[in-house]
Amino acid sequence: MLEWVRFFCGAFFIIVGIVTAFIATFGMFRFTYVLNRMHSAAMCDTLALGSVLIGLIIFYGVSFASLKLAAIICFLWLASPVSSHLLARLEVTINEKHIKERCEVQEDAMD
């Protein structure tokens, strides 16, 4: 009985991860603005991969492989938001439209 519970829990997390990855991939192709695409990619990076890896941890049980998968999840949770933040700041800094909007907001604030 316990094996079936582990199987269904692991399968549930893997299916959730796969569905989330498909939705995020669709969003990356559908969205036109860079920051929207980056949000979709970050969702795929954290939620989809995390769900699949949690499902694999449930399948493996308590083992060294599960420890490695947990380390991968921790690395993804630390690295993905930092890289997404840096890319978003680069986009906002380089894109002239954002620079004009920022200057208008600062001028309005000074008045």
N, CA, C and O atoms as a GROMACS GRO file, in nm:
protein
  444
    1MET      N    1   0.082  -0.121   0.000
    1MET     CA    2   0.000   0.000   0.000
    1MET      C    3   0.086   0.127   0.000
    1MET      O    4   0.055   0.223  -0.070
    2LEU      N    5   0.193   0.126   0.079
    2LEU     CA    6   0.280   0.243   0.086
    2LEU      C    7   0.348   0.270  -0.048
    2LEU      O    8   0.371   0.386  -0.083
    3GLU      N    9   0.380   0.164  -0.121
    3GLU     CA   10   0.442   0.183  -0.253
    3GLU      C   11   0.348   0.256  -0.349
    3GLU      O   12   0.393   0.339  -0.428
    4TRP      N   13   0.220   0.224  -0.343
    4TRP     CA   14   0.125   0.290  -0.431
    4TRP      C   15   0.108   0.438  -0.395
    4TRP      O   16   0.093   0.522  -0.484
    5VAL      N   17   0.109   0.468  -0.268
    5VAL     CA   18   0.099   0.608  -0.224
    5VAL      C   19   0.220   0.686  -0.273
    5VAL      O   20   0.206   0.797  -0.325
    6ARG      N   21   0.340   0.628  -0.256
    6ARG     CA   22   0.462   0.694  -0.307
    6ARG      C   23   0.455   0.713  -0.458
    6ARG      O   24   0.492   0.818  -0.510
    7PHE      N   25   0.406   0.609  -0.527
    7PHE     CA   26   0.398   0.618  -0.673
    7PHE      C   27   0.304   0.731  -0.716
    7PHE      O   28   0.340   0.811  -0.802
    8PHE      N   29   0.185   0.737  -0.656
    8PHE     CA   30   0.089   0.840  -0.696
    8PHE      C   31   0.134   0.980  -0.656
    8PHE      O   32   0.111   1.076  -0.730
    9CYS      N   33   0.197   0.993  -0.541
    9CYS     CA   34   0.250   1.125  -0.500
    9CYS      C   35   0.362   1.169  -0.594
    9CYS      O   36   0.363   1.284  -0.639
   10GLY      N   37   0.455   1.081  -0.623
   10GLY     CA   38   0.564   1.114  -0.716
   10GLY      C   39   0.513   1.145  -0.855
   10GLY      O   40   0.559   1.240  -0.918
   11ALA      N   41   0.418   1.064  -0.903
   11ALA     CA   42   0.361   1.088  -1.036
   11ALA      C   43   0.287   1.220  -1.041
   11ALA      O   44   0.293   1.291  -1.141
   12PHE      N   45   0.216   1.254  -0.933
   12PHE     CA   46   0.144   1.381  -0.928
   12PHE      C   47   0.240   1.498  -0.944
   12PHE      O   48   0.216   1.588  -1.023
   13PHE      N   49   0.351   1.497  -0.868
   13PHE     CA   50   0.446   1.608  -0.876
   13PHE      C   51   0.512   1.615  -1.014
   13PHE      O   52   0.534   1.724  -1.066
   14ILE      N   53   0.543   1.501  -1.072
   14ILE     CA   54   0.605   1.501  -1.204
   14ILE      C   55   0.507   1.553  -1.310
   14ILE      O   56   0.547   1.629  -1.398
   15ILE      N   57   0.381   1.513  -1.302
   15ILE     CA   58   0.282   1.561  -1.398
   15ILE      C   59   0.258   1.711  -1.381
   15ILE      O   60   0.246   1.783  -1.480
   16VAL      N   61   0.252   1.758  -1.257
   16VAL     CA   62   0.238   1.902  -1.234
   16VAL      C   63   0.356   1.978  -1.294
   16VAL      O   64   0.338   2.083  -1.355
   17GLY      N   65   0.477   1.924  -1.277
   17GLY     CA   66   0.595   1.988  -1.333
   17GLY      C   67   0.593   1.992  -1.485
   17GLY      O   68   0.631   2.092  -1.545
   18ILE      N   69   0.550   1.883  -1.546
   18ILE     CA   70   0.545   1.878  -1.692
   18ILE      C   71   0.440   1.974  -1.746
   18ILE      O   72   0.466   2.045  -1.844
   19VAL      N   73   0.323   1.978  -1.684
   19VAL     CA   74   0.217   2.070  -1.728
   19VAL      C   75   0.263   2.215  -1.711
   19VAL      O   76   0.240   2.298  -1.799
   20THR      N   77   0.327   2.245  -1.600
   20THR     CA   78   0.378   2.380  -1.577
   20THR      C   79   0.484   2.417  -1.680
   20THR      O   80   0.488   2.530  -1.726
   21ALA      N   81   0.569   2.323  -1.716
   21ALA     CA   82   0.672   2.349  -1.817
   21ALA      C   83   0.609   2.378  -1.953
   21ALA      O   84   0.655   2.467  -2.024
   22PHE      N   85   0.504   2.304  -1.990
   22PHE     CA   86   0.436   2.331  -2.116
   22PHE      C   87   0.370   2.469  -2.116
   22PHE      O   88   0.378   2.541  -2.215
   23ILE      N   89   0.307   2.506  -2.006
   23ILE     CA   90   0.243   2.637  -1.996
   23ILE      C   91   0.348   2.748  -2.003
   23ILE      O   92   0.328   2.848  -2.071
   24ALA      N   93   0.460   2.728  -1.934
   24ALA     CA   94   0.566   2.829  -1.936
   24ALA      C   95   0.630   2.840  -2.074
   24ALA      O   96   0.662   2.950  -2.119
   25THR      N   97   0.646   2.727  -2.142
   25THR     CA   98   0.701   2.730  -2.278
   25THR      C   99   0.607   2.803  -2.372
   25THR      O  100   0.651   2.882  -2.455
   26PHE      N  101   0.478   2.777  -2.359
   26PHE     CA  102   0.379   2.848  -2.440
   26PHE      C  103   0.387   2.998  -2.412
   26PHE      O  104   0.377   3.079  -2.504
   27GLY      N  105   0.404   3.035  -2.285
   27GLY     CA  106   0.415   3.176  -2.250
   27GLY      C  107   0.539   3.242  -2.307
   27GLY      O  108   0.535   3.358  -2.348
   28MET      N  109   0.650   3.168  -2.311
   28MET     CA  110   0.772   3.225  -2.368
   28MET      C  111   0.755   3.255  -2.516
   28MET      O  112   0.812   3.352  -2.566
   29PHE      N  113   0.678   3.174  -2.587
   29PHE     CA  114   0.655   3.201  -2.729
   29PHE      C  115   0.542   3.300  -2.752
   29PHE      O  116   0.541   3.371  -2.853
   30ARG      N  117   0.449   3.308  -2.661
   30ARG     CA  118   0.331   3.392  -2.679
   30ARG      C  119   0.355   3.538  -2.641
   30ARG      O  120   0.309   3.628  -2.711
   31PHE      N  121   0.427   3.561  -2.532
   31PHE     CA  122   0.448   3.698  -2.486
   31PHE      C  123   0.545   3.770  -2.579
   31PHE      O  124   0.636   3.710  -2.636
   32THR      N  125   0.523   3.901  -2.593
   32THR     CA  126   0.609   3.980  -2.682
   32THR      C  127   0.713   4.061  -2.605
   32THR      O  128   0.821   4.089  -2.657
   33TYR      N  129   0.681   4.098  -2.482
   33TYR     CA  130   0.770   4.183  -2.405
   33TYR      C  131   0.873   4.097  -2.330
   33TYR      O  132   0.840   3.990  -2.279
   34VAL      N  133   0.995   4.145  -2.323
   34VAL     CA  134   1.105   4.068  -2.268
   34VAL      C  135   1.083   4.030  -2.122
   34VAL      O  136   1.108   3.915  -2.084
   35LEU      N  137   1.035   4.123  -2.040
   35LEU     CA  138   1.017   4.093  -1.899
   35LEU      C  139   0.904   3.992  -1.876
   35LEU      O  140   0.911   3.912  -1.782
   36ASN      N  141   0.802   3.994  -1.961
   36ASN     CA  142   0.697   3.891  -1.952
   36ASN      C  143   0.753   3.754  -1.989
   36ASN      O  144   0.720   3.655  -1.924
   37ARG      N  145   0.836   3.750  -2.091
   37ARG     CA  146   0.899   3.623  -2.129
   37ARG      C  147   0.989   3.572  -2.018
   37ARG      O  148   0.995   3.452  -1.991
   38MET      N  149   1.060   3.663  -1.954
   38MET     CA  150   1.150   3.623  -1.847
   38MET      C  151   1.071   3.568  -1.728
   38MET      O  152   1.116   3.474  -1.662
   39HIS      N  153   0.954   3.626  -1.700
   39HIS     CA  154   0.871   3.574  -1.592
   39HIS      C  155   0.826   3.431  -1.623
   39HIS      O  156   0.826   3.344  -1.536
   40SER      N  157   0.789   3.408  -1.747
   40SER     CA  158   0.747   3.274  -1.786
   40SER      C  159   0.864   3.175  -1.777
   40SER      O  160   0.845   3.062  -1.733
   41ALA      N  161   0.981   3.218  -1.817
   41ALA     CA  162   1.098   3.130  -1.807
   41ALA      C  163   1.135   3.102  -1.661
   41ALA      O  164   1.176   2.991  -1.628
   42ALA      N  165   1.120   3.201  -1.576
   42ALA     CA  166   1.151   3.181  -1.434
   42ALA      C  167   1.050   3.087  -1.370
   42ALA      O  168   1.085   3.008  -1.282
   43MET      N  169   0.924   3.094  -1.414
   43MET     CA  170   0.824   3.001  -1.362
   43MET      C  171   0.860   2.858  -1.400
   43MET      O  172   0.847   2.766  -1.320
   44CYS      N  173   0.905   2.842  -1.523
   44CYS     CA  174   0.947   2.709  -1.568
   44CYS      C  175   1.069   2.664  -1.490
   44CYS      O  176   1.080   2.546  -1.453
   45ASP      N  177   1.158   2.756  -1.464
   45ASP     CA  178   1.284   2.722  -1.397
   45ASP      C  179   1.261   2.679  -1.252
   45ASP      O  180   1.321   2.582  -1.207
   46THR      N  181   1.177   2.750  -1.181
   46THR     CA  182   1.161   2.719  -1.039
   46THR      C  183   1.048   2.620  -1.013
   46THR      O  184   1.070   2.517  -0.948
   47LEU      N  185   0.930   2.648  -1.062
   47LEU     CA  186   0.814   2.565  -1.029
   47LEU      C  187   0.816   2.431  -1.103
   47LEU      O  188   0.796   2.327  -1.041
   48ALA      N  189   0.840   2.433  -1.233
   48ALA     CA  190   0.835   2.309  -1.311
   48ALA      C  191   0.950   2.215  -1.274
   48ALA      O  192   0.928   2.098  -1.244
   49LEU      N  193   1.071   2.266  -1.276
   49LEU     CA  194   1.185   2.180  -1.241
   49LEU      C  195   1.179   2.136  -1.096
   49LEU      O  196   1.213   2.022  -1.064
   50GLY      N  197   1.136   2.226  -1.008
   50GLY     CA  198   1.124   2.189  -0.867
   50GLY      C  199   1.022   2.078  -0.846
   50GLY      O  200   1.046   1.986  -0.768
   51SER      N  201   0.908   2.087  -0.915
   51SER     CA  202   0.806   1.983  -0.900
   51SER      C  203   0.855   1.848  -0.952
   51SER      O  204   0.833   1.745  -0.889
   52VAL      N  205   0.920   1.849  -1.066
   52VAL     CA  206   0.972   1.723  -1.121
   52VAL      C  207   1.077   1.664  -1.028
   52VAL      O  208   1.079   1.543  -1.005
   53LEU      N  209   1.164   1.747  -0.976
   53LEU     CA  210   1.268   1.696  -0.886
   53LEU      C  211   1.210   1.646  -0.754
   53LEU      O  212   1.259   1.548  -0.698
   54ILE      N  213   1.106   1.710  -0.703
   54ILE     CA  214   1.039   1.661  -0.582
   54ILE      C  215   0.974   1.525  -0.610
   54ILE      O  216   0.980   1.435  -0.527
   55GLY      N  217   0.913   1.512  -0.728
   55GLY     CA  218   0.857   1.383  -0.766
   55GLY      C  219   0.962   1.274  -0.773
   55GLY      O  220   0.938   1.161  -0.731
   56LEU      N  221   1.079   1.307  -0.827
   56LEU     CA  222   1.188   1.209  -0.833
   56LEU      C  223   1.241   1.175  -0.694
   56LEU      O  224   1.277   1.061  -0.668
   57ILE      N  225   1.245   1.274  -0.605
   57ILE     CA  226   1.287   1.246  -0.468
   57ILE      C  227   1.190   1.149  -0.401
   57ILE      O  228   1.232   1.059  -0.329
   58ILE      N  229   1.062   1.168  -0.426
   58ILE     CA  230   0.962   1.076  -0.369
   58ILE      C  231   0.981   0.936  -0.426
   58ILE      O  232   0.971   0.838  -0.352
   59PHE      N  233   1.010   0.925  -0.556
   59PHE     CA  234   1.032   0.794  -0.616
   59PHE      C  235   1.156   0.724  -0.558
   59PHE      O  236   1.153   0.604  -0.531
   60TYR      N  237   1.264   0.799  -0.540
   60TYR     CA  238   1.388   0.739  -0.491
   60TYR      C  239   1.382   0.703  -0.343
   60TYR      O  240   1.450   0.611  -0.299
   61GLY      N  241   1.301   0.773  -0.267
   61GLY     CA  242   1.298   0.748  -0.123
   61GLY      C  243   1.419   0.810  -0.057
   61GLY      O  244   1.479   0.904  -0.110
   62VAL      N  245   1.456   0.757   0.059
   62VAL     CA  246   1.572   0.809   0.130
   62VAL      C  247   1.697   0.742   0.074
   62VAL      O  248   1.722   0.624   0.098
   63SER      N  249   1.775   0.821  -0.002
   63SER     CA  250   1.899   0.768  -0.061
   63SER      C  251   1.993   0.885  -0.092
   63SER      O  252   1.957   1.001  -0.074
   64PHE      N  253   2.111   0.851  -0.138
   64PHE     CA  254   2.208   0.954  -0.174
   64PHE      C  255   2.162   1.032  -0.298
   64PHE      O  256   2.190   1.151  -0.311
   65ALA      N  257   2.091   0.964  -0.388
   65ALA     CA  258   2.038   1.030  -0.507
   65ALA      C  259   1.936   1.137  -0.467
   65ALA      O  260   1.932   1.244  -0.528
   66SER      N  261   1.856   1.109  -0.366
   66SER     CA  262   1.759   1.209  -0.318
   66SER      C  263   1.829   1.330  -0.260
   66SER      O  264   1.784   1.444  -0.276
   67LEU      N  265   1.939   1.306  -0.192
   67LEU     CA  266   2.017   1.418  -0.137
   67LEU      C  267   2.074   1.505  -0.249
   67LEU      O  268   2.074   1.628  -0.238
   68LYS      N  269   2.121   1.443  -0.355
   68LYS     CA  270   2.172   1.520  -0.468
   68LYS      C  271   2.061   1.600  -0.536
   68LYS      O  272   2.082   1.714  -0.575
   69LEU      N  273   1.944   1.538  -0.550
   69LEU     CA  274   1.831   1.610  -0.610
   69LEU      C  275   1.787   1.727  -0.523
   69LEU      O  276   1.751   1.833  -0.575
   70ALA      N  277   1.790   1.709  -0.392
   70ALA     CA  278   1.757   1.820  -0.301
   70ALA      C  279   1.860   1.932  -0.312
   70ALA      O  280   1.824   2.050  -0.304
   71ALA      N  281   1.986   1.897  -0.330
   71ALA     CA  282   2.090   1.999  -0.349
   71ALA      C  283   2.067   2.076  -0.479
   71ALA      O  284   2.090   2.196  -0.484
   72ILE      N  285   2.023   2.007  -0.582
   72ILE     CA  286   1.993   2.074  -0.710
   72ILE      C  287   1.877   2.171  -0.692
   72ILE      O  288   1.881   2.282  -0.745
   73ILE      N  289   1.775   2.131  -0.617
   73ILE     CA  290   1.661   2.220  -0.591
   73ILE      C  291   1.708   2.345  -0.516
   73ILE      O  292   1.668   2.456  -0.550
   74CYS      N  293   1.792   2.327  -0.415
   74CYS     CA  294   1.844   2.442  -0.339
   74CYS      C  295   1.925   2.535  -0.429
   74CYS      O  296   1.912   2.657  -0.420
   75PHE      N  297   2.007   2.478  -0.516
   75PHE     CA  298   2.086   2.560  -0.607
   75PHE      C  299   1.995   2.637  -0.702
   75PHE      O  300   2.018   2.755  -0.728
   76LEU      N  301   1.892   2.572  -0.755
   76LEU     CA  302   1.799   2.641  -0.845
   76LEU      C  303   1.726   2.754  -0.774
   76LEU      O  304   1.708   2.862  -0.831
   77TRP      N  305   1.684   2.731  -0.649
   77TRP     CA  306   1.613   2.835  -0.576
   77TRP      C  307   1.703   2.953  -0.543
   77TRP      O  308   1.654   3.065  -0.526
   78LEU      N  309   1.833   2.932  -0.534
   78LEU     CA  310   1.925   3.042  -0.508
   78LEU      C  311   1.969   3.112  -0.636
   78LEU      O  312   1.978   3.235  -0.639
   79ALA      N  313   1.996   3.037  -0.740
   79ALA     CA  314   2.054   3.094  -0.862
   79ALA      C  315   1.950   3.157  -0.955
   79ALA      O  316   1.978   3.260  -1.016
   80SER      N  317   1.835   3.098  -0.966
   80SER     CA  318   1.736   3.146  -1.063
   80SER      C  319   1.685   3.287  -1.033
   80SER      O  320   1.681   3.368  -1.125
   81PRO      N  321   1.645   3.320  -0.911
   81PRO     CA  322   1.598   3.457  -0.887
   81PRO      C  323   1.708   3.562  -0.906
   81PRO      O  324   1.682   3.673  -0.952
   82VAL      N  325   1.830   3.527  -0.870
   82VAL     CA  326   1.940   3.622  -0.886
   82VAL      C  327   1.966   3.649  -1.033
   82VAL      O  328   1.979   3.765  -1.073
   83SER      N  329   1.972   3.544  -1.115
   83SER     CA  330   1.997   3.565  -1.257
   83SER      C  331   1.880   3.637  -1.324
   83SER      O  332   1.902   3.722  -1.411
   84SER      N  333   1.757   3.604  -1.287
   84SER     CA  334   1.641   3.673  -1.344
   84SER      C  335   1.641   3.821  -1.307
   84SER      O  336   1.609   3.906  -1.390
   85HIS      N  337   1.677   3.852  -1.183
   85HIS     CA  338   1.682   3.991  -1.140
   85HIS      C  339   1.789   4.069  -1.217
   85HIS      O  340   1.765   4.183  -1.258
   86LEU      N  341   1.904   4.009  -1.235
   86LEU     CA  342   2.011   4.078  -1.308
   86LEU      C  343   1.973   4.100  -1.454
   86LEU      O  344   2.001   4.206  -1.509
   87LEU      N  345   1.911   4.002  -1.516
   87LEU     CA  346   1.868   4.019  -1.655
   87LEU      C  347   1.759   4.125  -1.667
   87LEU      O  348   1.759   4.202  -1.763
   88ALA      N  349   1.667   4.129  -1.571
   88ALA     CA  350   1.561   4.230  -1.574
   88ALA      C  351   1.620   4.370  -1.557
   88ALA      O  352   1.578   4.463  -1.626
   89ARG      N  353   1.715   4.385  -1.467
   89ARG     CA  354   1.777   4.517  -1.449
   89ARG      C  355   1.854   4.559  -1.573
   89ARG      O  356   1.854   4.677  -1.609
   90LEU      N  357   1.919   4.464  -1.640
   90LEU     CA  358   1.990   4.494  -1.764
   90LEU      C  359   1.892   4.540  -1.871
   90LEU      O  360   1.919   4.636  -1.943
   91GLU      N  361   1.778   4.472  -1.882
   91GLU     CA  362   1.677   4.512  -1.981
   91GLU      C  363   1.623   4.650  -1.952
   91GLU      O  364   1.609   4.730  -2.044
   92VAL      N  365   1.594   4.680  -1.828
   92VAL     CA  366   1.541   4.812  -1.793
   92VAL      C  367   1.645   4.920  -1.815
   92VAL      O  368   1.611   5.031  -1.856
   93THR      N  369   1.771   4.890  -1.789
   93THR     CA  370   1.878   4.988  -1.808
   93THR      C  371   1.904   5.015  -1.956
   93THR      O  372   1.927   5.130  -1.994
   94ILE      N  373   1.900   4.913  -2.037
   94ILE     CA  374   1.936   4.928  -2.178
   94ILE      C  375   1.819   4.982  -2.261
   94ILE      O  376   1.840   5.062  -2.352
   95ASN      N  377   1.698   4.940  -2.232
   95ASN     CA  378   1.583   4.977  -2.312
   95ASN      C  379   1.553   5.126  -2.294
   95ASN      O  380   1.529   5.171  -2.182
   96GLU      N  381   1.555   5.200  -2.403
   96GLU     CA  382   1.537   5.345  -2.398
   96GLU      C  383   1.396   5.384  -2.353
   96GLU      O  384   1.377   5.490  -2.292
   97LYS      N  385   1.299   5.301  -2.383
   97LYS     CA  386   1.161   5.332  -2.342
   97LYS      C  387   1.151   5.339  -2.190
   97LYS      O  388   1.085   5.428  -2.136
   98HIS      N  389   1.218   5.247  -2.121
   98HIS     CA  390   1.215   5.249  -1.975
   98HIS      C  391   1.289   5.370  -1.920
   98HIS      O  392   1.249   5.427  -1.819
   99ILE      N  393   1.397   5.409  -1.987
   99ILE     CA  394   1.475   5.524  -1.941
   99ILE      C  395   1.390   5.650  -1.951
   99ILE      O  396   1.392   5.733  -1.860
  100LYS      N  397   1.315   5.667  -2.060
  100LYS     CA  398   1.228   5.783  -2.076
  100LYS      C  399   1.119   5.784  -1.970
  100LYS      O  400   1.090   5.889  -1.912
  101GLU      N  401   1.058   5.668  -1.944
  101GLU     CA  402   0.953   5.662  -1.842
  101GLU      C  403   1.009   5.694  -1.704
  101GLU      O  404   0.943   5.761  -1.625
  102ARG      N  405   1.130   5.647  -1.675
  102ARG     CA  406   1.191   5.673  -1.546
  102ARG      C  407   1.220   5.822  -1.530
  102ARG      O  408   1.198   5.877  -1.422
  103CYS      N  409   1.268   5.889  -1.635
  103CYS     CA  410   1.295   6.031  -1.628
  103CYS      C  411   1.166   6.111  -1.608
  103CYS      O  412   1.165   6.210  -1.534
  104GLU      N  413   1.057   6.068  -1.675
  104GLU     CA  414   0.931   6.139  -1.659
  104GLU      C  415   0.879   6.124  -1.516
  104GLU      O  416   0.826   6.219  -1.459
  105VAL      N  417   0.894   6.006  -1.458
  105VAL     CA  418   0.849   5.985  -1.321
  105VAL      C  419   0.932   6.070  -1.224
  105VAL      O  420   0.877   6.128  -1.130
  106GLN      N  421   1.062   6.078  -1.248
  106GLN     CA  422   1.146   6.158  -1.158
  106GLN      C  423   1.114   6.307  -1.174
  106GLN      O  424   1.116   6.380  -1.075
  107GLU      N  425   1.085   6.353  -1.296
  107GLU     CA  426   1.049   6.493  -1.315
  107GLU      C  427   0.916   6.525  -1.246
  107GLU      O  428   0.900   6.631  -1.186
  108ASP      N  429   0.821   6.431  -1.255
  108ASP     CA  430   0.693   6.452  -1.188
  108ASP      C  431   0.709   6.455  -1.036
  108ASP      O  432   0.640   6.530  -0.967
  109ALA      N  433   0.800   6.376  -0.986
  109ALA     CA  434   0.822   6.372  -0.841
  109ALA      C  435   0.888   6.501  -0.792
  109ALA      O  436   0.865   6.541  -0.678
  110MET      N  437   0.969   6.565  -0.876
  110MET     CA  438   1.037   6.688  -0.835
  110MET      C  439   0.944   6.808  -0.838
  110MET      O  440   0.967   6.907  -0.769
  111ASP      N  441   0.838   6.800  -0.919
  111ASP     CA  442   0.746   6.915  -0.929
  111ASP      C  443   0.656   6.928  -0.811
  111ASP      O  444   0.574   7.020  -0.806
   0.00000   0.00000   0.00000
